[in-house]
Amino acid sequence: GIQKVLDEDEDPLALYDRFVKWTLDNYAQEELAQSGLLEVLEEATRRFVKDPRYKTDLRYLKLWLLYASHVEDPTAIYAHILAHGIGTLYAQTYLEYAAVLEKRGQ
């Protein structure tokens, strides 16, 4: 099944990345909650958190940032990815984290 394909793929992140892009292209903003996007983002981000191949992969970081934009407390997501060394090479990580903190008055 799908699990076997992911396990055997040289770049399993690409499958998630393509699915997320397809979902964003094919669902209106107000339909995203029903699209399964959040569940896919949660699965993809958690699946590769200890995979050294993806710590500096911009596609992986973008999945995390998109996930953070859909959860109630995005600060927890940013703290989590930084603690795991994900996205630390990209200014975008820090800029978006700072924007979230500012929005919360911190």
C-alpha positions as a LaTeX table, in Angstrom:
\begin{tabular}{lrrr}
\hline
Residue & $x$ (\AA) & $y$ (\AA) & $z$ (\AA) \\
\hline
Gly1 & 0.00 & 0.00 & 0.00 \\
Ile2 & 0.92 & 3.60 & 0.52 \\
Gln3 & 3.21 & 2.80 & 3.44 \\
Lys4 & 5.30 & 0.49 & 1.25 \\
Val5 & 5.60 & 3.14 & $-1.46$ \\
Leu6 & 6.75 & 5.70 & 1.12 \\
Asp7 & 9.24 & 3.29 & 2.67 \\
Glu8 & 10.76 & 2.40 & $-0.71$ \\
Asp9 & 10.81 & 5.88 & $-2.24$ \\
Glu10 & 14.21 & 7.61 & $-2.33$ \\
Asp11 & 12.52 & 10.92 & $-1.51$ \\
Pro12 & 9.28 & 10.17 & 0.35 \\
Leu13 & 8.92 & 13.83 & 1.29 \\
Ala14 & 8.28 & 14.60 & $-2.38$ \\
Leu15 & 5.07 & 12.56 & $-2.27$ \\
Tyr16 & 3.74 & 14.59 & 0.64 \\
Asp17 & 4.92 & 17.82 & $-0.95$ \\
Arg18 & 3.09 & 17.05 & $-4.21$ \\
Phe19 & $-0.09$ & 16.08 & $-2.38$ \\
Val20 & $-0.08$ & 19.28 & $-0.32$ \\
Lys21 & 0.48 & 21.42 & $-3.43$ \\
Trp22 & $-2.31$ & 19.57 & $-5.26$ \\
Thr23 & $-4.66$ & 20.11 & $-2.32$ \\
Leu24 & $-3.88$ & 23.82 & $-2.12$ \\
Asp25 & $-4.40$ & 24.16 & $-5.89$ \\
Asn26 & $-7.69$ & 22.24 & $-5.95$ \\
Tyr27 & $-9.52$ & 23.35 & $-2.81$ \\
Ala28 & $-10.83$ & 26.80 & $-1.96$ \\
Gln29 & $-9.52$ & 28.27 & 1.31 \\
Glu30 & $-12.83$ & 27.64 & 3.08 \\
Glu31 & $-12.80$ & 23.98 & 1.94 \\
Leu32 & $-9.32$ & 23.17 & 3.28 \\
Ala33 & $-10.66$ & 21.94 & 6.62 \\
Gln34 & $-12.51$ & 19.13 & 4.82 \\
Ser35 & $-9.65$ & 18.36 & 2.42 \\
Gly36 & $-7.57$ & 16.30 & 4.84 \\
Leu37 & $-4.72$ & 18.81 & 4.47 \\
Leu38 & $-4.16$ & 19.24 & 8.20 \\
Glu39 & $-3.94$ & 15.49 & 8.76 \\
Val40 & $-1.45$ & 15.11 & 5.90 \\
Leu41 & 0.65 & 18.00 & 7.19 \\
Glu42 & 0.66 & 16.50 & 10.67 \\
Glu43 & 1.70 & 13.09 & 9.34 \\
Ala44 & 4.39 & 14.48 & 7.01 \\
Thr45 & 5.96 & 16.78 & 9.58 \\
Arg46 & 6.06 & 14.16 & 12.32 \\
Arg47 & 7.24 & 11.37 & 10.02 \\
Phe48 & 10.53 & 13.07 & 9.12 \\
Val49 & 11.35 & 14.97 & 12.32 \\
Lys50 & 14.36 & 12.71 & 13.05 \\
Asp51 & 15.38 & 12.29 & 9.40 \\
Pro52 & 18.67 & 14.17 & 8.87 \\
Arg53 & 18.02 & 14.40 & 5.11 \\
Tyr54 & 15.23 & 16.87 & 5.64 \\
Lys55 & 16.43 & 19.16 & 8.46 \\
Thr56 & 17.67 & 21.71 & 5.92 \\
Asp57 & 15.17 & 20.88 & 3.15 \\
Leu58 & 13.11 & 23.95 & 2.28 \\
Arg59 & 10.16 & 21.75 & 1.21 \\
Tyr60 & 10.08 & 20.21 & 4.69 \\
Leu61 & 10.29 & 23.59 & 6.36 \\
Lys62 & 7.42 & 24.88 & 4.23 \\
Leu63 & 5.26 & 21.91 & 5.31 \\
Trp64 & 5.98 & 22.81 & 8.95 \\
Leu65 & 5.22 & 26.52 & 8.36 \\
Leu66 & 1.97 & 25.66 & 6.60 \\
Tyr67 & 1.08 & 23.33 & 9.46 \\
Ala68 & 1.83 & 26.09 & 11.99 \\
Ser69 & $-0.51$ & 28.44 & 10.12 \\
His70 & $-3.40$ & 25.98 & 10.65 \\
Val71 & $-3.03$ & 25.20 & 14.37 \\
Glu72 & $-4.33$ & 27.07 & 17.38 \\
Asp73 & $-0.89$ & 27.63 & 18.98 \\
Pro74 & 1.73 & 28.06 & 16.25 \\
Thr75 & 4.37 & 29.11 & 18.80 \\
Ala76 & 4.58 & 25.49 & 19.97 \\
Ile77 & 5.29 & 24.39 & 16.39 \\
Tyr78 & 8.08 & 26.94 & 15.94 \\
Ala79 & 9.66 & 26.02 & 19.27 \\
His80 & 9.46 & 22.35 & 18.29 \\
Ile81 & 11.12 & 22.72 & 14.88 \\
Leu82 & 13.89 & 24.93 & 16.23 \\
Ala83 & 14.53 & 22.46 & 19.07 \\
His84 & 14.93 & 19.75 & 16.42 \\
Gly85 & 17.23 & 21.86 & 14.22 \\
Ile86 & 14.67 & 22.09 & 11.40 \\
Gly87 & 14.72 & 25.19 & 9.23 \\
Thr88 & 17.44 & 26.89 & 11.25 \\
Leu89 & 19.28 & 27.91 & 8.07 \\
Tyr90 & 16.35 & 29.95 & 6.77 \\
Ala91 & 15.48 & 33.47 & 7.87 \\
Gln92 & 11.86 & 32.71 & 6.98 \\
Thr93 & 11.62 & 30.45 & 10.03 \\
Tyr94 & 12.62 & 33.22 & 12.42 \\
Leu95 & 10.62 & 35.93 & 10.65 \\
Glu96 & 7.40 & 33.93 & 10.77 \\
Tyr97 & 8.02 & 32.90 & 14.38 \\
Ala98 & 8.61 & 36.55 & 15.33 \\
Ala99 & 5.42 & 37.59 & 13.52 \\
Val100 & 3.40 & 34.98 & 15.45 \\
Leu101 & 4.91 & 36.15 & 18.75 \\
Glu102 & 4.20 & 39.80 & 17.88 \\
Lys103 & 0.61 & 38.97 & 17.01 \\
Arg104 & 0.25 & 37.43 & 20.49 \\
Gly105 & 1.79 & 40.53 & 22.10 \\
Gln106 & 5.01 & 38.82 & 23.14 \\
\hline
\end{tabular}
